[in-house]
Amino acid sequence: MDSAKPMTTSQIRQLLAAVSSFCDDGRLKGVIRPTSRFARCKCGQHFKHIFKIGYFCPDCGCFPMRYYIDLHWHGERHSICSDRQRKPFNEYGAAHNLLCSIQGEIDNGTFDPTKYVHSKTKKFFASTLLDQFLKKKLTAIAPSYRSGYKKQVFRAKQFFGNMDVREIRKKDIIQYLDFLKMLEK
């Protein structure tokens, strides 16, 4: 498998034209890097990095196929390999745009790394939290109520699944109520 694909002249022009669409602040908290298996070009050279433009090989014009964001925040190192929809960074521009939005969140004091590192988001899935709730609740309630709790938790898990509870909004609750009404018919 090739570690890089050659960059055409039109792609180089597009990269240069796209520079203006990126955030203009050079003081970002993180660094965009090619993933370790794409750190070198197929010709053996290290990729050259130009801020806001990306990585490329000056010899053959190739560029890496995958990137990640290396972010140091509050004494911890976070490697962000995909966006919030779990799509990997196949282009430098996508990683840079996310890094700019993360910088904005850091400046506003609203940054939470668990939104971006998938291994840390699992603890916020509705199904995970519903399982924890049921486990605690079953030990604290009377046996006659247990089947009702299990049934309601099962229905909630059916509807919400792996939705991040931090992103549940009023419209989701209304849809859930409609879902429950449909099940009772």
N, C-alpha and C positions, 0 to 999 in steps of 0.2 A: 504494500500500500504506500503510495506516495505521501510524503509528509507535507507537501505543498503543491499548489497548482500555479501555473505561470500567470502573471498579471499582464493583461493586455494594455495597450496604450490608452484605450478609451476608459478602462477601469482606473488607471492612474489619473486621468483627467477628472473623472467623477470623484475620486478621493480628494483631489485638490479643490474641486468646486464645493464639495460638501463641508470643507473646513469651516466655512462661515456659519453653518447650521449648528455646530457644536457650541457648548458653553464657552465663553471667552476667558473664564477664570483659570489661571494656571496653577492655583494652589489647591489642587484636589487632594483629599485624604488618602486615596488609593492609587494603585498603579495597575494598568492593564498589561497583562503578559500573555504570550502564547503558552498553551498548555505544554507540559514537559515533552510530550512525544512530538510536538511541532516546534520545538525551540530552535531547530536548525533546518536549513533549506536542504533540498535533496542533493544539492551540489556540495554540501558539507559546511557551508558558511553559516555563521550566526546571522539572524535577521537584524536589520538595522531599524531602530525605532525613531520615528519622527512624531513628536507630540501632536495630537489631534488628527494626524493623518493615518498612522498605523505602522505596522512592521512590514518590511519587504527585504528581499535579497538584492543588493546592488549589482551582483554579478549576473543573475539570470532573470530577475524581475518577478520571482515567485513571492507569495505571501502565505502566512500560516492559515490553516483551515479552522482552528478553534482558539478561543481566547478565554481568559478568566480574569476576574477583578481580585487583586490582592489588596485587602483593606485592613489597615491597623486602626482600631478604634477602642478607646478606653482600656488600653493595655492588652487587648486581645487581637489576634490575627484571624481574619475571616477570608476564606476563599469562596468567592461567588462565581459559580460556573454557568449559571443560567439566569434568565429573567424570572419574574414572578409567575409566569405561565409555564415555567420549567423548560423553555426553549433554550438550547445551548447557544452561546455566542459564536456564530459562524462568521460574523463580520466585526471588524474593529469598531465601526460606527455604533452598532447596537450596544456594545459593552461601554463605549464612551458616553452614550446618551444615558444609560442607567447609572454610570458613575457620577454624571452631572446631577441627576435627580437625587441620588444618595447624598451628594454634597449639599444640595438644597435642604434635604431633610436634616442633615447634621447641623447646618446653620440655623434652622428653625427649632432645633431641639426635639424633633419628632422621629429621629432615626431609630429603628429597631431591627437589628441584624437577623432576628428570627423570621422576618418577612421574606428574606432573600436566600437564606441558607436552608435548603430543603430538609436536611436532616434535623434541623431545629424547629421546623414548622409542624412536624408530625404530632407534637404534643398539643397543638391547637386545633387539630381536626375534630370535628363534631363527633365522629364515631369513637375516637379515643377518649374524649371527655365524657361521653355518654356511658361508655363502659366503666370508667372510673366512678362516675356518679352511681351507677347501678350497683357496683360492688360495695360501695360504702353504705348505700341506702338499704340494701337487702339485710344487712346485719342489724340495722337500727329500727326496722318496722316489723309490725306483726305479720305472721305467716299468711294471714288471709289477704293482705294487700300486695303480697309479692308478685302474684301473677299479673295483676293490673299494672304494676310498675314495669315488669318485663315487657308486657305488650306495648306500652306507651314508648318505652326506650327503643324497642324494635322498630316501631313506626317512625320515630324521629330519625333513627339511623338509616331507614329506607329513604327518607326524604333528603336529609342533609348530607349523608355519606361522608366524604372527605372534605367537606367545605370548611374553610378556615373560620372559626367562630368570631374572629375579630372583624370579619368582613360580612357578617350576617346583618342585614338591614331590615327595616320595617316591611318592605315589600316581600322579603323572604318569609317573614313570619305570617303575613297575610296569605301567601301562597301555601304555606304549611297548613294553615287553618282550612283552606279550600281542599287540600290534599286529604286531611282528616275527614272532612265532610263527605268527600267522594268515597272514602273507604267504608263509611257507615251506611251508605245507600245499598 
